[in-house]
Amino acid sequence: MDRAYKGEQIAAMRADFESVQGAVLADFKGLSVRDITEIRRAFRQQGVSVRVVKNTLARIATQGTKLAVIGSDFVGTTAIAYSKEDPVAPARVAEECAKTKDKFIVKGGYVDGTRLDRKGVEQLAKLPSREELRAKLLGTLVAPATQLVRLFNAVPQQVVFLLDAQRRKLNGEE
């Protein structure tokens, strides 16, 4: 590789790494081409980019970015999966791939300025998605209002039931 090409690669990686929300580093040594293709497809379906990197270039590319905290983790055969929108998506997909492919080994990861070890990535993958969290929050916010409406509705409803019972009693329907 000549110096100009390496410079282009570093610049391209740095541009990608500057806006990363979450990332996972994995070792893919020993996987077949078919397995790697399946893994790439799984990541892509979740909007996660995957890149096999040359460790030295990746270390240089992370300098001066938020990913600098994982620069020392670029050792051995390394692939980086990263997302610019959902910080949990790379961890979730990586954990699923690690369960189905024995030779796909998660090394560590990154989220919100923090380096994660193997266990940290596993815990991150167990977190609910952003949509699930929003739905739970909305349910929590709406619950008191819903209960108040039910409370206000209960009194007139009881009066209607009482009047209906009285009407039946007077008409001899009971």
N, CA, C and O of each residue as an XYZ file, in Angstrom:
696
protein
N       0.837     -1.178      0.000
C       0.000      0.000      0.000
C       0.883      1.242      0.000
O       1.786      1.371      0.827
N       0.622      2.140     -0.916
C       1.436      3.343     -0.914
C       0.871      4.374      0.060
O      -0.271      4.272      0.508
N       1.677      5.340      0.366
C       1.348      6.324      1.392
C       0.078      7.122      1.062
O      -0.717      7.401      1.959
N      -0.123      7.488     -0.198
C      -1.303      8.270     -0.583
C      -2.582      7.462     -0.358
O      -3.583      7.987      0.129
N      -2.534      6.183     -0.719
C      -3.704      5.326     -0.528
C      -4.026      5.177      0.958
O      -5.191      5.230      1.352
N      -2.996      4.992      1.778
C      -3.206      4.888      3.219
C      -3.821      6.166      3.771
O      -4.706      6.115      4.625
N      -3.354      7.309      3.285
C      -3.902      8.593      3.725
C      -5.376      8.717      3.372
O      -6.163      9.234      4.165
N      -5.752      8.248      2.191
C      -7.153      8.274      1.777
C      -8.003      7.371      2.677
O      -9.106      7.743      3.079
N      -7.483      6.194      2.983
C      -8.197      5.260      3.846
C      -8.398      5.833      5.251
O      -9.479      5.721      5.830
N      -7.361      6.437      5.779
C      -7.445      7.041      7.110
C      -8.467      8.170      7.106
O      -9.277      8.277      8.027
N      -8.435      9.013      6.079
C      -9.384     10.136      5.994
C     -10.822      9.631      5.886
O     -11.724     10.192      6.507
N     -11.040      8.580      5.106
C     -12.389      8.020      4.949
C     -12.887      7.435      6.267
O     -14.035      7.653      6.652
N     -12.019      6.689      6.960
C     -12.413      6.120      8.251
C     -12.680      7.217      9.269
O     -13.668      7.154     10.000
N     -11.814      8.218      9.328
C     -11.989      9.309     10.297
C     -13.311     10.031     10.049
O     -14.006     10.386     11.001
N     -13.665     10.250      8.793
C     -14.938     10.914      8.472
C     -16.114     10.082      8.978
O     -17.086     10.629      9.499
N     -16.026      8.766      8.826
C     -17.085      7.887      9.332
C     -17.108      7.863     10.860
O     -18.179      7.898     11.464
N     -15.941      7.806     11.479
C     -15.842      7.644     12.919
C     -16.266      8.891     13.699
O     -16.635      8.778     14.868
N     -16.222     10.064     13.089
C     -16.532     11.294     13.806
C     -17.983     11.371     14.268
O     -18.279     12.029     15.265
N     -18.897     10.702     13.550
C     -20.314     10.812     13.910
C     -20.903      9.498     14.422
O     -22.120      9.311     14.399
N     -20.053      8.597     14.879
C     -20.511      7.293     15.366
C     -21.186      7.432     16.729
O     -20.673      8.103     17.625
N     -22.346      6.787     16.870
C     -23.058      6.760     18.149
C     -22.703      5.508     18.958
O     -22.574      5.567     20.181
N     -22.548      4.388     18.269
C     -22.206      3.129     18.931
C     -21.406      2.260     17.984
O     -21.614      2.299     16.771
N     -20.487      1.471     18.534
C     -19.636      0.617     17.702
C     -19.284     -0.660     18.449
O     -19.284     -0.709     19.679
N     -18.983     -1.694     17.664
C     -18.551     -2.971     18.222
C     -17.365     -3.458     17.406
O     -17.380     -3.396     16.177
N     -16.339     -3.940     18.094
C     -15.183     -4.551     17.441
C     -15.302     -6.059     17.575
O     -15.649     -6.577     18.636
N     -15.008     -6.759     16.481
C     -15.142     -8.217     16.507
C     -13.998     -8.873     15.759
O     -13.408     -8.298     14.844
N     -13.706    -10.079     16.172
C     -12.719    -10.928     15.503
C     -13.494    -11.922     14.648
O     -14.392    -12.603     15.144
N     -13.151    -12.007     13.376
C     -13.883    -12.870     12.460
C     -12.992    -13.964     11.877
O     -13.353    -14.599     10.885
N     -11.849    -14.180     12.482
C     -10.872    -15.145     11.991
C     -11.484    -16.544     11.933
O     -12.072    -17.010     12.909
N     -11.346    -17.204     10.796
C     -11.832    -18.565     10.643
C     -13.237    -18.674     10.078
O     -13.713    -19.785      9.847
N     -13.908    -17.571      9.850
C     -15.252    -17.615      9.272
C     -15.172    -17.787      7.758
O     -14.254    -17.287      7.109
N     -16.138    -18.492      7.219
C     -16.184    -18.664      5.768
C     -16.719    -17.395      5.121
O     -17.292    -16.537      5.793
N     -16.527    -17.287      3.825
C     -17.020    -16.129      3.087
C     -18.542    -16.057      3.206
O     -19.105    -14.969      3.328
N     -19.197    -17.195      3.171
C     -20.664    -17.233      3.306
C     -21.098    -16.687      4.667
O     -22.055    -15.917      4.754
N     -20.390    -17.089      5.729
C     -20.721    -16.597      7.073
C     -20.510    -15.082      7.178
O     -21.341    -14.371      7.743
N     -19.411    -14.606      6.639
C     -19.128    -13.170      6.679
C     -20.188    -12.398      5.907
O     -20.617    -11.327      6.338
N     -20.613    -12.938      4.767
C     -21.664    -12.290      3.972
C     -22.970    -12.233      4.751
O     -23.656    -11.211      4.726
N     -23.322    -13.305      5.437
C     -24.542    -13.326      6.259
C     -24.462    -12.303      7.392
O     -25.438    -11.617      7.694
N     -23.298    -12.212      8.007
C     -23.100    -11.275      9.104
C     -23.224     -9.832      8.594
O     -23.886     -9.001      9.217
N     -22.593     -9.552      7.479
C     -22.691     -8.207      6.890
C     -24.140     -7.852      6.574
O     -24.581     -6.729      6.815
N     -24.873     -8.819      6.035
C     -26.280     -8.603      5.679
C     -27.111     -8.301      6.937
O     -27.967     -7.416      6.925
N     -26.850     -9.043      8.015
C     -27.580     -8.827      9.266
C     -27.330     -7.420      9.802
O     -28.258     -6.756     10.264
N     -26.095     -6.970      9.742
C     -25.782     -5.621     10.205
C     -26.447     -4.576      9.308
O     -27.051     -3.622      9.799
N     -26.332     -4.759      8.013
C     -26.902     -3.796      7.063
C     -28.408     -3.640      7.235
O     -28.937     -2.536      7.107
N     -29.104     -4.746      7.526
C     -30.553     -4.693      7.711
C     -30.952     -3.821      8.892
O     -32.069     -3.307      8.931
N     -30.063     -3.651      9.841
C     -30.335     -2.818     11.010
C     -29.732     -1.417     10.874
O     -29.726     -0.646     11.834
N     -29.232     -1.092      9.693
C     -28.666      0.236      9.459
C     -27.280      0.414     10.059
O     -26.870      1.534     10.366
N     -26.564     -0.682     10.225
C     -25.236     -0.656     10.821
C     -24.201     -0.906      9.733
O     -24.337     -1.840      8.943
N     -23.165     -0.071      9.692
C     -22.078     -0.234      8.730
C     -21.029     -1.179      9.302
O     -20.747     -1.155     10.500
N     -20.457     -2.004      8.443
C     -19.414     -2.942      8.877
C     -18.200     -2.721      7.999
O     -18.314     -2.543      6.786
N     -17.045     -2.734      8.623
C     -15.816     -2.496      7.872
C     -14.699     -3.354      8.456
O     -14.464     -3.343      9.664
N     -14.021     -4.091      7.597
C     -12.823     -4.819      8.009
C     -11.685     -3.821      7.874
O     -11.504     -3.203      6.825
N     -10.927     -3.673      8.940
C      -9.925     -2.611      8.967
C      -8.517     -3.148      9.150
O      -8.299     -4.225      9.705
N      -7.588     -2.372      8.672
C      -6.181     -2.608      8.961
C      -5.927     -1.891     10.280
O      -6.142     -0.683     10.389
N      -5.478     -2.626     11.266
C      -5.398     -2.116     12.634
C      -4.613     -0.817     12.773
O      -5.070      0.105     13.449
N      -3.460     -0.726     12.157
C      -2.638      0.473     12.282
C      -3.378      1.681     11.734
O      -3.386      2.744     12.354
N      -4.001      1.520     10.572
C      -4.740      2.632      9.964
C      -5.948      3.008     10.824
O      -6.263      4.188     10.976
N      -6.608      2.024     11.374
C      -7.779      2.291     12.224
C      -7.370      3.029     13.490
O      -8.062      3.952     13.918
N      -6.260      2.634     14.089
C      -5.776      3.331     15.286
C      -5.494      4.800     14.978
O      -5.840      5.687     15.759
N      -4.866      5.045     13.837
C      -4.565      6.421     13.447
C      -5.865      7.185     13.172
O      -5.995      8.351     13.544
N      -6.829      6.521     12.517
C      -8.098      7.172     12.169
C      -8.920      7.535     13.405
O      -9.669      8.512     13.377
N      -8.794      6.773     14.479
C      -9.574      7.069     15.685
C      -8.994      8.231     16.479
O      -9.700      8.837     17.286
N      -7.738      8.550     16.270
C      -7.121      9.654     17.005
C      -7.854     10.952     16.689
O      -8.070     11.291     15.526
N      -8.229     11.664     17.729
C      -8.926     12.924     17.555
C     -10.425     12.777     17.355
O     -11.116     13.765     17.105
N     -10.939     11.553     17.463
C     -12.384     11.324     17.364
C     -12.878     10.758     18.697
O     -12.093     10.489     19.606
N     -14.187     10.586     18.788
C     -14.766     10.002     20.004
C     -14.320      8.549     20.188
O     -14.303      8.039     21.308
N     -13.964      7.890     19.094
C     -13.571      6.478     19.160
C     -12.134      6.272     19.634
O     -11.652      5.140     19.656
N     -11.448      7.336     20.009
C     -10.065      7.210     20.477
C      -9.950      6.277     21.679
O      -8.895      5.684     21.904
N     -11.029      6.141     22.455
C     -10.999      5.284     23.647
C     -10.863      3.805     23.288
O     -10.445      3.008     24.128
N     -11.207      3.425     22.064
C     -11.063      2.015     21.671
C      -9.902      1.801     20.706
O      -9.754      0.712     20.151
N      -9.085      2.819     20.503
C      -7.954      2.720     19.578
C      -7.019      1.574     19.893
O      -6.490      0.947     18.977
N      -6.804      1.289     21.145
C      -5.882      0.216     21.535
C      -6.479     -1.180     21.334
O      -5.762     -2.176     21.437
N      -7.787     -1.264     21.046
C      -8.440     -2.562     20.856
C      -8.293     -3.104     19.432
O      -8.717     -4.225     19.151
N      -7.705     -2.328     18.545
C      -7.505     -2.788     17.174
C      -6.272     -3.685     17.128
O      -5.166     -3.242     16.815
N      -6.497     -4.971     17.450
C      -5.438     -5.969     17.491
C      -5.971     -7.235     16.826
O      -7.132     -7.595     17.024
N      -5.142     -7.907     16.047
C      -5.582     -9.137     15.386
C      -6.540     -8.823     14.240
O      -6.660     -7.675     13.811
N      -7.219     -9.856     13.753
C      -8.192     -9.631     12.686
C      -9.383     -8.876     13.269
O     -10.041     -9.354     14.193
N      -9.649     -7.707     12.727
C     -10.651     -6.838     13.328
C     -11.645     -6.322     12.303
O     -11.282     -5.875     11.215
N     -12.901     -6.398     12.686
C     -13.973     -5.751     11.937
C     -14.660     -4.806     12.904
O     -14.841     -5.123     14.079
N     -15.039     -3.650     12.401
C     -15.769     -2.694     13.236
C     -17.160     -2.505     12.639
O     -17.318     -2.251     11.444
N     -18.153     -2.635     13.496
C     -19.545     -2.393     13.113
C     -19.986     -1.151     13.872
O     -19.852     -1.085     15.094
N     -20.512     -0.167     13.150
C     -20.865      1.082     13.803
C     -22.150      1.657     13.231
O     -22.515      1.414     12.081
N     -22.817      2.424     14.072
C     -24.059      3.076     13.677
C     -23.968      4.551     14.003
O     -23.424      4.949     15.033
N     -24.510      5.350     13.106
C     -24.516      6.794     13.321
C     -25.830      7.257     13.944
O     -25.952      8.420     14.329
N     -26.821      6.359     14.050
C     -28.122      6.734     14.605
C     -28.458      6.009     15.901
O     -28.768      6.651     16.904
N     -28.401      4.693     15.893
C     -28.817      3.901     17.045
C     -27.586      3.323     17.742
O     -26.927      2.450     17.178
N     -27.258      3.783     18.950
C     -26.049      3.302     19.617
C     -26.120      1.840     20.062
O     -25.084      1.223     20.310
N     -27.316      1.285     20.164
C     -27.476     -0.085     20.647
C     -27.465     -1.107     19.497
O     -27.137     -2.273     19.717
N     -27.809     -0.691     18.307
C     -27.959     -1.614     17.170
C     -26.701     -2.454     16.895
O     -26.831     -3.665     16.721
N     -25.502     -1.879     16.847
C     -24.329     -2.727     16.585
C     -24.149     -3.829     17.632
O     -23.807     -4.962     17.293
N     -24.379     -3.494     18.900
C     -24.224     -4.485     19.967
C     -25.262     -5.588     19.841
O     -24.950     -6.768     20.004
N     -26.494     -5.202     19.551
C     -27.580     -6.183     19.442
C     -27.316     -7.167     18.293
O     -27.462     -8.377     18.465
N     -26.930     -6.649     17.136
C     -26.678     -7.519     15.983
C     -25.432     -8.370     16.227
O     -25.416     -9.554     15.888
N     -24.396     -7.781     16.808
C     -23.158     -8.531     17.074
C     -23.417     -9.697     18.020
O     -22.889    -10.790     17.819
N     -24.221     -9.470     19.044
C     -24.531    -10.553     19.985
C     -25.322    -11.673     19.303
O     -25.088    -12.852     19.567
N     -26.246    -11.303     18.439
C     -27.005    -12.322     17.692
C     -26.072    -13.127     16.793
O     -26.187    -14.350     16.709
N     -25.149    -12.441     16.121
C     -24.200    -13.128     15.241
C     -23.259    -14.025     16.044
O     -22.919    -15.122     15.602
N     -22.842    -13.564     17.213
C     -21.944    -14.357     18.053
C     -22.629    -15.634     18.537
O     -21.968    -16.652     18.745
N     -23.959    -15.583     18.717
C     -24.693    -16.775     19.143
C     -24.768    -17.813     18.024
O     -24.702    -19.014     18.285
N     -24.905    -17.353     16.782
C     -25.083    -18.286     15.671
C     -23.765    -18.699     15.020
O     -23.685    -19.775     14.427
N     -22.742    -17.869     15.119
C     -21.438    -18.161     14.504
C     -20.386    -18.248     15.604
O     -20.028    -17.241     16.215
N     -19.900    -19.450     15.849
C     -18.950    -19.668     16.942
C     -17.656    -18.879     16.790
O     -17.068    -18.453     17.784
N     -17.212    -18.683     15.561
C     -15.926    -18.024     15.345
C     -16.027    -16.506     15.277
O     -15.010    -15.827     15.138
N     -17.218    -15.971     15.370
C     -17.411    -14.521     15.416
C     -17.325    -14.117     16.884
O     -18.230    -14.410     17.666
N     -16.250    -13.452     17.252
C     -15.986    -13.133     18.654
C     -16.011    -11.620     18.852
O     -15.254    -10.886     18.216
N     -16.877    -11.173     19.727
C     -16.963     -9.751     20.045
C     -15.813     -9.406     20.982
O     -15.662    -10.013     22.042
N     -15.006     -8.429     20.587
C     -13.860     -8.004     21.389
C     -14.235     -6.927     22.400
O     -13.785     -6.948     23.546
N     -15.066     -5.986     21.956
C     -15.425     -4.862     22.802
C     -16.256     -3.891     22.001
O     -16.704     -4.197     20.896
N     -16.458     -2.717     22.568
C     -17.278     -1.755     21.861
C     -17.156     -0.359     22.413
O     -16.315     -0.065     23.264
N     -18.022      0.494     21.902
C     -18.028      1.902     22.259
C     -19.466      2.399     22.259
O     -20.254      2.056     21.378
N     -19.794      3.203     23.249
C     -21.072      3.911     23.256
C     -20.921      5.156     24.125
O     -20.416      5.089     25.246
N     -21.359      6.275     23.599
C     -21.426      7.530     24.346
C     -20.103      7.894     25.040
O     -20.090      8.249     26.218
N     -19.017      7.802     24.310
C     -17.718      8.194     24.868
C     -17.076      7.187     25.793
O     -16.047      7.471     26.406
N     -17.676      6.007     25.903
C     -17.192      5.001     26.841
C     -16.759      3.735     26.109
O     -17.445      3.263     25.202
N     -15.626      3.199     26.511
C     -15.166      1.917     25.983
C     -15.879      0.808     26.734
O     -15.989      0.845     27.960
N     -16.361     -0.178     25.992
C     -17.041     -1.322     26.603
C     -16.218     -2.582     26.393
O     -15.650     -2.795     25.322
N     -16.159     -3.417     27.426
C     -15.528     -4.714     27.256
C     -16.577     -5.693     26.718
O     -17.696     -5.293     26.398
N     -16.220     -6.942     26.624
C     -17.122     -7.976     26.086
C     -18.446     -8.015     26.861
O     -19.518     -8.055     26.257
N     -18.371     -8.005     28.181
C     -19.576     -8.048     29.022
C     -20.415     -6.777     28.858
O     -21.644     -6.830     28.883
N     -19.753     -5.657     28.692
C     -20.467     -4.398     28.502
C     -21.284     -4.407     27.221
O     -22.412     -3.913     27.194
N     -20.718     -4.966     26.159
C     -21.442     -5.081     24.886
C     -22.635     -6.011     25.060
O     -23.717     -5.750     24.534
N     -22.435     -7.086     25.793
C     -23.524     -8.034     26.044
C     -24.673     -7.360     26.805
O     -25.841     -7.565     26.473
N     -24.345     -6.568     27.811
C     -25.368     -5.859     28.581
C     -26.066     -4.795     27.735
O     -27.279     -4.611     27.837
N     -25.303     -4.106     26.910
C     -25.875     -3.094     26.023
C     -26.867     -3.715     25.051
O     -27.901     -3.119     24.748
N     -26.558     -4.904     24.564
C     -27.438     -5.582     23.612
C     -28.774     -5.953     24.237
O     -29.775     -6.089     23.533
N     -28.795     -6.115     25.549
C     -30.032     -6.500     26.236
C     -30.967     -5.310     26.478
O     -32.133     -5.499     26.826
N     -30.465     -4.104     26.297
C     -31.302     -2.924     26.503
C     -32.412     -2.876     25.455
O     -32.212     -3.316     24.323
N     -33.577     -2.348     25.820
C     -34.651     -2.215     24.837
C     -34.284     -1.177     23.779
O     -33.447     -0.304     24.010
N     -34.921     -1.289     22.621
C     -34.644     -0.355     21.541
C     -35.192      1.026     21.880
O     -35.962      1.183     22.827
N     -34.798      2.005     21.115
C     -35.238      3.379     21.330
C     -36.761      3.489     21.230
O     -37.386      4.209     22.009
N     -37.354      2.776     20.271
C     -38.807      2.817     20.099
C     -39.526      2.212     21.305
O     -40.547      2.737     21.750
N     -38.992      1.108     21.832
C     -39.590      0.492     23.022
C     -39.523      1.436     24.223
O     -40.489      1.557     24.977
N     -38.391      2.099     24.397
C     -38.249      3.036     25.508
C     -39.217      4.212     25.371
O     -39.807      4.659     26.355
N     -39.372      4.705     24.148
C     -40.315      5.810     23.918
C     -41.744      5.371     24.226
O     -42.510      6.122     24.831
N     -42.105      4.155     23.810
C     -43.458      3.651     24.062
C     -43.709      3.519     25.570
O     -44.782      3.879     26.055
N     -42.722      3.006     26.306
C     -42.870      2.874     27.757
C     -43.002      4.243     28.420
O     -43.820      4.428     29.321
N     -42.197      5.193     27.971
C     -42.260      6.536     28.527
C     -43.617      7.171     28.244
O     -44.213      7.782     29.131
N     -44.100      7.032     27.033
C     -45.404      7.587     26.675
C     -46.509      6.950     27.517
O     -47.403      7.643     28.002
N     -46.446      5.635     27.688
C     -47.427      4.945     28.524
C     -47.411      5.448     29.958
O     -48.460      5.601     30.585
N     -46.219      5.701     30.469
C     -46.082      6.210     31.828
C     -46.651      7.626     31.951
O     -47.290      7.962     32.948
N     -46.415      8.441     30.936
C     -46.916      9.816     30.973
C     -48.428      9.890     30.806
O     -49.070     10.765     31.388
N     -49.004      8.992     30.025
C     -50.432      9.025     29.724
C     -51.263      8.342     30.815
O     -52.448      8.640     30.957
N     -50.672      7.449     31.572
C     -51.419      6.668     32.566
C     -52.182      7.527     33.579
O     -53.358      7.242     33.811
N     -51.598      8.553     34.195
C     -52.368      9.349     35.159
C     -53.578     10.045     34.524
O     -54.645     10.117     35.133
N     -53.411     10.548     33.313
C     -54.531     11.212     32.636
C     -55.645     10.213     32.335
O     -56.826     10.531     32.474
N     -55.270      9.023     31.929
C     -56.261      7.982     31.638
C     -57.032      7.615     32.905
O     -58.254      7.467     32.869
N     -56.332      7.471     34.009
C     -56.995      7.146     35.274
C     -57.913      8.269     35.729
O     -58.978      8.001     36.284
N     -57.524      9.520     35.506
C     -58.364     10.654     35.870
C     -59.653     10.662     35.051
O     -60.729     10.916     35.591
N     -59.549     10.388     33.762
C     -60.741     10.321     32.903
C     -61.659      9.198     33.370
O     -62.876      9.378     33.415
N     -61.105      8.062     33.711
C     -61.928      6.953     34.218
C     -62.623      7.331     35.521
O     -63.783      6.984     35.741
N     -61.902      8.044     36.380
C     -62.482      8.474     37.652
C     -63.657      9.431     37.420
O     -64.718      9.273     38.024
N     -63.464     10.410     36.556
C     -64.542     11.357     36.243
C     -65.723     10.664     35.578
O     -66.866     11.082     35.761
N     -65.470      9.637     34.827
C     -66.521      8.897     34.119
C     -67.265      7.953     35.072
O     -68.415      7.601     34.807
N     -66.642      7.545     36.152
C     -67.236      6.550     37.056
C     -68.488      7.074     37.762
O     -69.465      6.337     37.889
N     -68.483      8.307     38.214
C     -69.633      8.839     38.952
C     -70.880      8.887     38.068
O     -71.903      8.333     38.468
N     -70.855      9.520     36.885
C     -72.058      9.507     36.043
C     -72.476      8.093     35.645
O     -73.666      7.802     35.527
N     -71.508      7.233     35.443
C     -71.810      5.851     35.060
C     -72.569      5.152     36.193
O     -73.535      4.433     35.938
N     -72.144      5.356     37.422
C     -72.830      4.756     38.563
C     -74.250      5.311     38.712
O     -75.169      4.573     39.066
N     -74.432      6.608     38.442
C     -75.766      7.214     38.516
C     -76.677      6.585     37.467
O     -77.833      6.277     37.758
N     -76.171      6.390     36.250
C     -76.953      5.760     35.181
C     -77.325      4.338     35.580
O     -78.468      3.929     35.374
N     -76.404      3.581     36.139
C     -76.708      2.205     36.574
C     -77.783      2.214     37.676
O     -78.690      1.381     37.673
N     -77.670      3.149     38.599
C     -78.635      3.261     39.686
C     -80.034      3.593     39.142
O     -81.025      2.993     39.561
N     -80.107      4.544     38.212
C     -81.398      4.908     37.614
C     -81.989      3.745     36.812
O     -83.198      3.513     36.849
N     -81.152      3.032     36.103
C     -81.623      1.883     35.327
C     -82.147      0.788     36.253
O     -83.169      0.167     35.960
N     -81.456      0.548     37.367
C     -81.918     -0.454     38.336
C     -83.249     -0.032     38.943
O     -84.132     -0.866     39.142
N     -83.398      1.248     39.238
C     -84.660      1.763     39.792
C     -85.793      1.607     38.778
O     -86.906      1.229     39.143
N     -85.512      1.898     37.505
C     -86.518      1.756     36.452
C     -86.981      0.306     36.341
O     -88.178      0.045     36.222
N     -86.049     -0.629     36.379
C     -86.410     -2.041     36.300
C     -87.252     -2.465     37.482
O     -88.210     -3.226     37.344
N     -86.884     -1.965     38.636
C     -87.623     -2.309     39.847
C     -89.073     -1.804     39.750
O     -90.010     -2.518     40.106
N     -89.243     -0.580     39.272
C     -90.586      0.010     39.158
C     -91.419     -0.686     38.070
O     -92.638     -0.796     38.199
N     -90.772     -1.145     37.020
C     -91.483     -1.818     35.922
C     -91.648     -3.312     36.184
O     -92.308     -4.010     35.414
N     -91.066     -3.792     37.241
C     -91.196     -5.198     37.615
C     -90.360     -6.124     36.748
O     -90.711     -7.294     36.601
N     -89.293     -5.653     36.184
C     -88.443     -6.458     35.303
C     -87.496     -7.354     36.081
O     -86.910     -8.260     35.489
N     -87.323     -7.154     37.332
C     -86.380     -7.960     38.094
C     -87.021     -9.148     38.716
O     -86.351     -9.928     39.393
